[in-house]
Amino acid sequence: MGLLSNRVERSEIRPGDHIYTWRAVYAYSHHGIYVGGSKVVHFTRKKETESSDSSDSTSSLISEVPSECPTFPDCGFQPPNSGVVLTCLDCFLRNGSLYCFEYGVPSAVFLAKLRGGTCTIAESDPPEVVVHRAMYLLQNGFGNYDMFEKNCEDFALYCKTGLLPVEEPGIGTSGQASSAIGVPLAALLSTPFKLLAAGPLGMATVTAGMYCAGRYITDIGVRKDVAKVEVEKLSLHPGFHLIEDEESVNKPSEKPKTLLPMKRKRER
């Protein structure tokens, strides 16, 4: 991985890695946790939301559950009323390139990456802890998907660090969301300073500086309003009502389903 690109080969990733791939001609990226065996756990909208909003172009972009996988019959495992899904690496990538999210980067490197959602100053927890969080959330859910407050990158960042905002966030920990909001906000806040800048180059420099500063202070490794939250206690955190919490009110207790390992289809 380099300063300009975090692209990697499949042989380079290991269980517990935070991976991502670009969608819609680099308009946005989709993130997940690689758990080994060519399997990825990632976060998308719930099944009920997808079916009810099928006419919404936004929901069609966010939907990341494959309709049918030619390699793994169990690909697309998604518990009812949950947005966390298990897919194979091929279905996760959708013919896109593979990238690995960087953790523990120096501040200078973080600021040099002009696009958010590729790295963080925060340190990652050990791989076995990361995989445990991802598999636990696959069975128990991660609450409701929200593009700005709780998206696929927020899910992967939590699996890697265990960090969440102390209070229910208005904007999550996602670098993508911070960048999307940061560009117009930087342009707005830098307007008074542009009057002091000479020419278009000076104006662009001021706006870029405001944008980078905004990305930096909202990074999960810099923010002071985050704390470690154990995955088993996530249901007590604001905004994180897990599957059991939502179903226990209206449904009788049922035997938990056992997640079977993916099996490749035999070639004839």
Rosetta blueprint (number, residue, H / E / L):
1 M L
2 G L
3 L L
4 L L
5 S L
6 N L
7 R E
8 V L
9 E L
10 R H
11 S H
12 E H
13 I L
14 R L
15 P L
16 G L
17 D L
18 H E
19 I E
20 Y E
21 T E
22 W E
23 R E
24 A L
25 V L
26 Y L
27 A L
28 Y E
29 S E
30 H E
31 H E
32 G E
33 I E
34 Y E
35 V E
36 G E
37 G L
38 S L
39 K E
40 V E
41 V E
42 H E
43 F E
44 T L
45 R L
46 K L
47 K H
48 E H
49 T H
50 E H
51 S H
52 S H
53 D L
54 S L
55 S L
56 D L
57 S H
58 T H
59 S H
60 S H
61 L H
62 I H
63 S L
64 E L
65 V L
66 P L
67 S L
68 E L
69 C L
70 P L
71 T L
72 F L
73 P L
74 D L
75 C L
76 G L
77 F E
78 Q L
79 P L
80 P L
81 N L
82 S L
83 G L
84 V E
85 V E
86 L E
87 T E
88 C E
89 L H
90 D H
91 C H
92 F H
93 L H
94 R L
95 N L
96 G L
97 S L
98 L L
99 Y E
100 C E
101 F L
102 E E
103 Y L
104 G L
105 V L
106 P L
107 S H
108 A H
109 V H
110 F H
111 L H
112 A H
113 K L
114 L L
115 R L
116 G L
117 G L
118 T L
119 C E
120 T L
121 I L
122 A L
123 E L
124 S L
125 D L
126 P L
127 P H
128 E H
129 V H
130 V H
131 V H
132 H H
133 R H
134 A H
135 M H
136 Y H
137 L H
138 L H
139 Q H
140 N H
141 G L
142 F L
143 G L
144 N L
145 Y L
146 D E
147 M L
148 F L
149 E L
150 K E
151 N L
152 C H
153 E H
154 D H
155 F H
156 A H
157 L H
158 Y H
159 C H
160 K H
161 T H
162 G L
163 L E
164 L E
165 P E
166 V L
167 E L
168 E L
169 P L
170 G L
171 I L
172 G L
173 T L
174 S L
175 G H
176 Q H
177 A H
178 S H
179 S H
180 A H
181 I H
182 G H
183 V H
184 P H
185 L H
186 A H
187 A H
188 L H
189 L H
190 S L
191 T H
192 P H
193 F H
194 K H
195 L L
196 L L
197 A L
198 A L
199 G H
200 P H
201 L H
202 G H
203 M H
204 A H
205 T H
206 V H
207 T H
208 A H
209 G H
210 M H
211 Y H
212 C H
213 A H
214 G H
215 R H
216 Y H
217 I H
218 T L
219 D L
220 I L
221 G L
222 V L
223 R L
224 K L
225 D L
226 V E
227 A E
228 K E
229 V L
230 E L
231 V H
232 E H
233 K H
234 L H
235 S H
236 L H
237 H L
238 P L
239 G L
240 F L
241 H L
242 L L
243 I H
244 E H
245 D H
246 E H
247 E H
248 S L
249 V L
250 N L
251 K L
252 P L
253 S L
254 E L
255 K L
256 P L
257 K L
258 T L
259 L L
260 L L
261 P L
262 M L
263 K L
264 R L
265 K L
266 R L
267 E L
268 R L
